[in-house]
Amino acid sequence: MEVFPFLLVLFVWWSRTWDSANADSIIHIGAIFDESAKKDDEVFRTAVGDLNQNEEILQTEKITFSVTFVDGNNPFQAVQEACELMNQGILALVSSIGCTSAGSLQSLADAMHIPHLFIQRSTAGTPRSGCGLTRSNRNDDYTLSVRPPVYLHDVILRVVTEYAWQKFIIFYDSEYDIRGIQEFLDKVSQQGMDVALQKVENNINKMITTLFDTMRIEELNRYRDTLRRAILVMNPATAKSFITEVVETNLVAFDCHWIIINEEINDVDVQELVRRSIGRLTIIRQTFPVPQNISQRCFRGNHRISSTLCDPKDPFAQNMEISNLYIYDTVLLLANAFHKKLEDRKWHSMASLSCIRKNSKPWQGGRSMLETIKKGGVSGLTGELEFGENGGNPNVHFEILGTNYGEELGRGVRKLGCWNPVTGLNGSLTDKKLENNMRGVVLRVVTVLEEPFVMVSENVLGKPKKYQGFSIDVLDALSNYLGFNYEIYVAPDHKYGSPQEDGTWNGLVGELVFKRADIGISALTITPDRENVVDFTTRYMDYSVGVLLRRAEKTVDMFACLAPFDLSLWACIAGTVLLVGLLVYLLNWLNPPRLQMGSMTSTTLYNSMWFVYGSFVQQGGEVPYTTLATRMMMGAWWLFALIVISSYTANLAAFLTITRIESSIQSLQDLSKQTEIPYGTVLDSAVYEHVRMKGLNPFERDSMYSQMWRMINRSNGSENNVLESQAGIQKVKYGNYAFVWDAAVLEYVAINDPDCSFYTIGNTVADRGYGIALQHGSPYRDVFSQRILELQQNGDMDILKHKWWPKNGQCDLYSSVDTKQKGGALDIKSFAGVFCILAAGIVLSCFIAMLETWWNKRKGSRVPSKEASSLQNETTISERRNAWPLRPCLKLGSNTWRSQASSHGLHQSSQMGGPLDDP
């Protein structure tokens, strides 16, 4: 209503001017505006009126014009109206329409040689998308783009890169052509950024309500996490409504950071957006130079601009769109071009053109007029307006405004930097949510006792408990660096947390969900289900599943000296000794050797066996056998004995120094394949859920988890599982049981067990990690994560780990039995069997000695008579004759018999009691 009197006066003045000047004016321009761009028409008429009053530019000449409105989405209508204007005779065509009709007008202007000054506009202040007008290098391109190209994607990419965003969402309104940021999406995708897109409907309240109705709590929390970093590509009115809705519905917290980018944001819009938002807000808009001298704001060279357009306090000026400013400068540019043509006396009169007839000729003065416009330039409301070789306006500047983080509404706005296509970004952009100074902040910490992560170090009656452990050391490192204090307590149910049937959470996670604690820390693993309801810092230690087993007790084997050979091999060796001894006896019986004079050895079976055994144990002895067959037999036997004794000696040394691993369970696969040792974990824990998900997954390639799940889920999980980790550890120590739990916890237990009765096995691949849990939307997540990364980078985290998991512990983590170090001293247990054999031999020899003594005494008590002695000698001779293996059937001479008997030792008549007779 305030603008209406001004428009009425302006219209009356223009009508009078038009009536008096239209008849004899040589300057006539045409204008085509979108039917929704009424303000473009107002500014266009104001610009013509200002220039007609300025006698220094056009002198006595006046500008006349014809204006028509079209549907921006109807190219046929736009061409038809343009033809009507050309039929009237125009020097130039000014259009303020969308991209749909711009291409058609470009083709028409090129055909008719009419300079076409195109001012791109968007619907209802929505950010522009590139029109993609075809530019050729030929001389028949008569369209000039007054507004600069769309640089929104370049500005967004630079700002997002400066802020180091890796994950964000882009909201755009229903009027925006998403193809306008396709180049931006391609570039961020190449850089590995995670970008989501969402269209904002006209009914924002209904859209938000639908989100709450269709999303579960976990999905809604995930959506809130996405909203922490967002880019709004929409008109200011929609942005205000959208921000209001998400703030009132608690979808965003004060740690969020949003970027709003639009060329059409004015100062009033900036203040209103800041007032409605929380968190941090960055606003990117197009800006124009303003003279510092207030008195010169309405003057551009020798031209005075209407105060309704240049006075920032004027309501009309405050609500002008950017297309309005470019329309004013376009008319000013045309006026200066007309002035140049008049001065040079190179004026080409207007011609009535018909674009309907096929044989219609274009305007002859079009090229000259176009060149004059392109070479000219003015300083107007948008700054310097000029054209490059490609027919575009290169002059554009963007202003970057921003606020700090905070919950209060209406925070102050400050300029963060500026951007232009020539010099790029001028300014420093950082996105630090919280400074490193958190002094005065007291955090409430919930924990679960788990060695060595969190343990009670001091529990004095009447005083708060003191805690220690690896997680406590990490928390203290954060506290010392950031300056905060904390109060710690144990979760009431002593559980880490799992979802219940009603959708709520218990344990440590439940304390965070219900806002009873600020952060949670312990041996807490980062899982997808937990991340749906709470936030996690980056992992400060890798996690893997391990198994705790009881170390096999070392049994005392008194006959360890027999261990190098199997019992069957010992039996074969003993049988071989007997067999070879028998063969030696038979060979000598078949081919009797000649005994040397004085030899006391006879070829009895007893002597043969004794000789073979002596040579086997490498004790040597007299070798009475001189036949070739016997020597070959003994040569093979000695070689056999050498190999056997050498192998025994080598194996005995190995068995006495290194004890072989007796347990067959050395991996998770081994554990899953056996059923002799039952195993389980803590019921409803992260490990329990991990095995359950893997075991029930039909697409899991490894059958290990399905086998483990069958064992763990026996009797619906109650048979082999425990309620607390300490119960599982005690069950392993005093029973036949294997406990599946966090590898880091089990390693600590095995290292520090006083009896070294445990050993561990585990998976070396760390697929998850331990993290600090925080309330969903907590502002401390990023600053904690940054500090944890610094601790890992400078090695402080490794120092904390070695404090609780030393490399050289008192117990061996991975050996299933108590192993001896290589080169260690041997104990009496290793040689007990040898001493037993020696003792048995001594006892047996003593017993035999007693028997021999008894026998000799009994034999000596009998005094043999001469006849008996003679009879005994004859009997002996007769036996020896019968034992002669080669006794002839024919009668031999006495000499022959004596020579044979002599070789058998029968010639000693003194020993036989008399001379031997011939048989």
Secondary structure in CASP SS format (residue, H / E / C, confidence):
PFRMAT SS
TARGET T0000
AUTHOR 0000-0000-0000
METHOD secondary structure of the structure
MODEL  1
M C 1.00
E C 1.00
V C 1.00
F H 1.00
P H 1.00
F H 1.00
L H 1.00
L H 1.00
V H 1.00
L H 1.00
F H 1.00
V H 1.00
W H 1.00
W H 1.00
S H 1.00
R H 1.00
T H 1.00
W H 1.00
D H 1.00
S H 1.00
A H 1.00
N C 1.00
A C 1.00
D C 1.00
S C 1.00
I C 1.00
I E 1.00
H E 1.00
I E 1.00
G E 1.00
A E 1.00
I E 1.00
F E 1.00
D E 1.00
E C 1.00
S C 1.00
A C 1.00
K H 1.00
K H 1.00
D H 1.00
D H 1.00
E H 1.00
V H 1.00
F H 1.00
R H 1.00
T H 1.00
A H 1.00
V H 1.00
G H 1.00
D H 1.00
L H 1.00
N H 1.00
Q C 1.00
N C 1.00
E H 1.00
E H 1.00
I H 1.00
L H 1.00
Q C 1.00
T C 1.00
E C 1.00
K C 1.00
I E 1.00
T E 1.00
F E 1.00
S E 1.00
V E 1.00
T E 1.00
F E 1.00
V E 1.00
D C 1.00
G C 1.00
N C 1.00
N C 1.00
P H 1.00
F H 1.00
Q H 1.00
A H 1.00
V H 1.00
Q H 1.00
E H 1.00
A H 1.00
C H 1.00
E H 1.00
L H 1.00
M H 1.00
N H 1.00
Q H 1.00
G C 1.00
I C 1.00
L C 1.00
A C 1.00
L E 1.00
V E 1.00
S E 1.00
S E 1.00
I C 1.00
G C 1.00
C H 1.00
T H 1.00
S H 1.00
A H 1.00
G H 1.00
S H 1.00
L H 1.00
Q H 1.00
S H 1.00
L H 1.00
A H 1.00
D H 1.00
A H 1.00
M H 1.00
H C 1.00
I C 1.00
P C 1.00
H E 1.00
L E 1.00
F E 1.00
I C 1.00
Q C 1.00
R C 1.00
S C 1.00
T H 1.00
A H 1.00
G H 1.00
T C 1.00
P C 1.00
R C 1.00
S C 1.00
G C 1.00
C C 1.00
G C 1.00
L C 1.00
T C 1.00
R C 1.00
S C 1.00
N C 1.00
R C 1.00
N C 1.00
D C 1.00
D C 1.00
Y C 1.00
T E 1.00
L E 1.00
S E 1.00
V C 1.00
R C 1.00
P C 1.00
P C 1.00
V C 1.00
Y C 1.00
L H 1.00
H H 1.00
D H 1.00
V H 1.00
I H 1.00
L H 1.00
R H 1.00
V H 1.00
V H 1.00
T H 1.00
E H 1.00
Y H 1.00
A C 1.00
W C 1.00
Q C 1.00
K E 1.00
F E 1.00
I E 1.00
I E 1.00
F E 1.00
Y E 1.00
D E 1.00
S C 1.00
E C 1.00
Y C 1.00
D C 1.00
I H 1.00
R H 1.00
G H 1.00
I H 1.00
Q H 1.00
E H 1.00
F H 1.00
L H 1.00
D H 1.00
K H 1.00
V H 1.00
S H 1.00
Q H 1.00
Q C 1.00
G C 1.00
M C 1.00
D E 1.00
V E 1.00
A E 1.00
L E 1.00
Q E 1.00
K E 1.00
V E 1.00
E C 1.00
N C 1.00
N C 1.00
I H 1.00
N H 1.00
K H 1.00
M H 1.00
I H 1.00
T H 1.00
T H 1.00
L H 1.00
F H 1.00
D H 1.00
T H 1.00
M C 1.00
R C 1.00
I H 1.00
E H 1.00
E H 1.00
L H 1.00
N H 1.00
R H 1.00
Y H 1.00
R H 1.00
D H 1.00
T H 1.00
L C 1.00
R C 1.00
R E 1.00
A E 1.00
I E 1.00
L E 1.00
V E 1.00
M C 1.00
N C 1.00
P H 1.00
A H 1.00
T H 1.00
A H 1.00
K H 1.00
S H 1.00
F H 1.00
I H 1.00
T H 1.00
E H 1.00
V H 1.00
V H 1.00
E H 1.00
T C 1.00
N C 1.00
L C 1.00
V C 1.00
A C 1.00
F C 1.00
D C 1.00
C C 1.00
H E 1.00
W E 1.00
I E 1.00
I E 1.00
I E 1.00
N C 1.00
E C 1.00
E C 1.00
I C 1.00
N C 1.00
D H 1.00
V H 1.00
D H 1.00
V H 1.00
Q H 1.00
E H 1.00
L H 1.00
V H 1.00
R H 1.00
R H 1.00
S C 1.00
I C 1.00
G C 1.00
R E 1.00
L E 1.00
T E 1.00
I E 1.00
I E 1.00
R E 1.00
Q E 1.00
T C 1.00
F C 1.00
P C 1.00
V C 1.00
P C 1.00
Q C 1.00
N C 1.00
I H 1.00
S H 1.00
Q H 1.00
R C 1.00
C C 1.00
F E 1.00
R E 1.00
G C 1.00
N C 1.00
H E 1.00
R E 1.00
I C 1.00
S C 1.00
S H 1.00
T H 1.00
L H 1.00
C H 1.00
D C 1.00
P C 1.00
K C 1.00
D C 1.00
P H 1.00
F H 1.00
A H 1.00
Q H 1.00
N C 1.00
M C 1.00
E C 1.00
I H 1.00
S H 1.00
N H 1.00
L H 1.00
Y H 1.00
I H 1.00
Y H 1.00
D H 1.00
T H 1.00
V H 1.00
L H 1.00
L H 1.00
L H 1.00
A H 1.00
N H 1.00
A H 1.00
F H 1.00
H H 1.00
K H 1.00
K H 1.00
L H 1.00
E H 1.00
D H 1.00
R C 1.00
K C 1.00
W C 1.00
H C 1.00
S C 1.00
M C 1.00
A C 1.00
S C 1.00
L C 1.00
S C 1.00
C C 1.00
I C 1.00
R C 1.00
K C 1.00
N C 1.00
S C 1.00
K C 1.00
P C 1.00
W C 1.00
Q C 1.00
G C 1.00
G H 1.00
R H 1.00
S H 1.00
M H 1.00
L H 1.00
E H 1.00
T H 1.00
I H 1.00
K H 1.00
K H 1.00
G C 1.00
G C 1.00
V E 1.00
S E 1.00
G E 1.00
L C 1.00
T C 1.00
G E 1.00
E E 1.00
L E 1.00
E C 1.00
F C 1.00
G C 1.00
E C 1.00
N C 1.00
G C 1.00
G E 1.00
N C 1.00
P C 1.00
N C 1.00
V C 1.00
H C 1.00
F E 1.00
E E 1.00
I E 1.00
L E 1.00
G E 1.00
T C 1.00
N C 1.00
Y C 1.00
G C 1.00
E C 1.00
E C 1.00
L C 1.00
G C 1.00
R C 1.00
G C 1.00
V C 1.00
R E 1.00
K E 1.00
L E 1.00
G E 1.00
C E 1.00
W E 1.00
N E 1.00
P C 1.00
V C 1.00
T C 1.00
G E 1.00
L E 1.00
N E 1.00
G E 1.00
S C 1.00
L C 1.00
T C 1.00
D C 1.00
K C 1.00
K C 1.00
L C 1.00
E C 1.00
N C 1.00
N C 1.00
M C 1.00
R C 1.00
G C 1.00
V C 1.00
V E 1.00
L E 1.00
R E 1.00
V E 1.00
V E 1.00
T E 1.00
V C 1.00
L C 1.00
E E 1.00
E C 1.00
P C 1.00
F C 1.00
V E 1.00
M E 1.00
V E 1.00
S E 1.00
E E 1.00
N C 1.00
V C 1.00
L C 1.00
G C 1.00
K C 1.00
P C 1.00
K C 1.00
K E 1.00
Y E 1.00
Q E 1.00
G C 1.00
F H 1.00
S H 1.00
I H 1.00
D H 1.00
V H 1.00
L H 1.00
D H 1.00
A H 1.00
L H 1.00
S H 1.00
N H 1.00
Y H 1.00
L H 1.00
G C 1.00
F C 1.00
N E 1.00
Y E 1.00
E E 1.00
I E 1.00
Y E 1.00
V E 1.00
A C 1.00
P C 1.00
D C 1.00
H C 1.00
K C 1.00
Y C 1.00
G C 1.00
S C 1.00
P E 1.00
Q C 1.00
E C 1.00
D C 1.00
G C 1.00
T C 1.00
W E 1.00
N C 1.00
G H 1.00
L H 1.00
V H 1.00
G H 1.00
E H 1.00
L H 1.00
V H 1.00
F C 1.00
K C 1.00
R C 1.00
A C 1.00
D C 1.00
I E 1.00
G E 1.00
I C 1.00
S C 1.00
A C 1.00
L C 1.00
T E 1.00
I C 1.00
T C 1.00
P H 1.00
D H 1.00
R H 1.00
E H 1.00
N C 1.00
V C 1.00
V C 1.00
D E 1.00
F E 1.00
T C 1.00
T C 1.00
R C 1.00
Y C 1.00
M E 1.00
D E 1.00
Y E 1.00
S C 1.00
V E 1.00
G E 1.00
V E 1.00
L E 1.00
L E 1.00
R E 1.00
R C 1.00
A C 1.00
E C 1.00
K C 1.00
T C 1.00
V C 1.00
D C 1.00
M C 1.00
F C 1.00
A H 1.00
C H 1.00
L H 1.00
A C 1.00
P C 1.00
F C 1.00
D C 1.00
L H 1.00
S H 1.00
L H 1.00
W H 1.00
A H 1.00
C H 1.00
I H 1.00
A H 1.00
G H 1.00
T H 1.00
V H 1.00
L H 1.00
L H 1.00
V H 1.00
G H 1.00
L H 1.00
L H 1.00
V H 1.00
Y H 1.00
L H 1.00
L H 1.00
N H 1.00
W H 1.00
L H 1.00
N C 1.00
P C 1.00
P C 1.00
R C 1.00
L C 1.00
Q C 1.00
M C 1.00
G C 1.00
S C 1.00
M C 1.00
T C 1.00
S C 1.00
T C 1.00
T C 1.00
L H 1.00
Y H 1.00
N H 1.00
S H 1.00
M H 1.00
W H 1.00
F H 1.00
V H 1.00
Y H 1.00
G H 1.00
S H 1.00
F H 1.00
V C 1.00
Q C 1.00
Q C 1.00
G C 1.00
G C 1.00
E C 1.00
V C 1.00
P C 1.00
Y C 1.00
T C 1.00
T C 1.00
L H 1.00
A H 1.00
T H 1.00
R H 1.00
M H 1.00
M H 1.00
M H 1.00
G H 1.00
A H 1.00
W H 1.00
W H 1.00
L H 1.00
F H 1.00
A H 1.00
L H 1.00
I H 1.00
V H 1.00
I H 1.00
S H 1.00
S H 1.00
Y H 1.00
T H 1.00
A H 1.00
N H 1.00
L H 1.00
A H 1.00
A H 1.00
F H 1.00
L H 1.00
T H 1.00
I C 1.00
T C 1.00
R C 1.00
I C 1.00
E C 1.00
S C 1.00
S C 1.00
I C 1.00
Q C 1.00
S C 1.00
L H 1.00
Q H 1.00
D H 1.00
L H 1.00
S H 1.00
K H 1.00
Q C 1.00
T C 1.00
E C 1.00
I C 1.00
P C 1.00
Y E 1.00
G E 1.00
T C 1.00
V E 1.00
L C 1.00
D C 1.00
S C 1.00
A H 1.00
V H 1.00
Y H 1.00
E H 1.00
H H 1.00
V H 1.00
R H 1.00
M H 1.00
K H 1.00
G H 1.00
L H 1.00
N C 1.00
P C 1.00
F C 1.00
E C 1.00
R C 1.00
D C 1.00
S C 1.00
M H 1.00
Y H 1.00
S H 1.00
Q H 1.00
M H 1.00
W H 1.00
R H 1.00
M H 1.00
I H 1.00
N C 1.00
R H 1.00
S H 1.00
N H 1.00
G H 1.00
S C 1.00
E C 1.00
N C 1.00
N C 1.00
V E 1.00
L C 1.00
E C 1.00
S H 1.00
Q H 1.00
A H 1.00
G H 1.00
I H 1.00
Q H 1.00
K H 1.00
V H 1.00
K H 1.00
Y C 1.00
G C 1.00
N C 1.00
Y C 1.00
A E 1.00
F E 1.00
V E 1.00
W E 1.00
D E 1.00
A H 1.00
A H 1.00
V H 1.00
L H 1.00
E H 1.00
Y H 1.00
V H 1.00
A H 1.00
I H 1.00
N H 1.00
D C 1.00
P C 1.00
D C 1.00
C C 1.00
S C 1.00
F E 1.00
Y E 1.00
T E 1.00
I E 1.00
G E 1.00
N C 1.00
T C 1.00
V C 1.00
A C 1.00
D C 1.00
R E 1.00
G E 1.00
Y E 1.00
G C 1.00
I C 1.00
A E 1.00
L E 1.00
Q C 1.00
H C 1.00
G C 1.00
S C 1.00
P C 1.00
Y C 1.00
R H 1.00
D H 1.00
V H 1.00
F H 1.00
S H 1.00
Q H 1.00
R H 1.00
I H 1.00
L H 1.00
E H 1.00
L H 1.00
Q H 1.00
Q H 1.00
N C 1.00
G C 1.00
D H 1.00
M H 1.00
D H 1.00
I H 1.00
L H 1.00
K H 1.00
H H 1.00
K H 1.00
W H 1.00
W C 1.00
P C 1.00
K C 1.00
N C 1.00
G C 1.00
Q C 1.00
C C 1.00
D C 1.00
L C 1.00
Y C 1.00
S C 1.00
S C 1.00
V C 1.00
D C 1.00
T C 1.00
K C 1.00
Q C 1.00
K C 1.00
G C 1.00
G C 1.00
A C 1.00
L C 1.00
D C 1.00
I H 1.00
K H 1.00
S H 1.00
F H 1.00
A H 1.00
G H 1.00
V H 1.00
F H 1.00
C H 1.00
I H 1.00
L H 1.00
A H 1.00
A H 1.00
G H 1.00
I H 1.00
V H 1.00
L H 1.00
S H 1.00
C H 1.00
F H 1.00
I H 1.00
A H 1.00
M H 1.00
L H 1.00
E H 1.00
T H 1.00
W H 1.00
W H 1.00
N H 1.00
K H 1.00
R H 1.00
K H 1.00
G H 1.00
S C 1.00
R C 1.00
V C 1.00
P C 1.00
S C 1.00
K H 1.00
E H 1.00
A H 1.00
S H 1.00
S H 1.00
L H 1.00
Q H 1.00
N H 1.00
E H 1.00
T H 1.00
T H 1.00
I H 1.00
S H 1.00
E H 1.00
R H 1.00
R H 1.00
N H 1.00
A C 1.00
W C 1.00
P C 1.00
L C 1.00
R C 1.00
P C 1.00
C C 1.00
L C 1.00
K C 1.00
L C 1.00
G C 1.00
S H 1.00
N H 1.00
T H 1.00
W H 1.00
R H 1.00
S H 1.00
Q H 1.00
A H 1.00
S H 1.00
S H 1.00
H C 1.00
G C 1.00
L C 1.00
H C 1.00
Q C 1.00
S H 1.00
S H 1.00
Q H 1.00
M H 1.00
G C 1.00
G C 1.00
P C 1.00
L C 1.00
D C 1.00
D C 1.00
P C 1.00
END
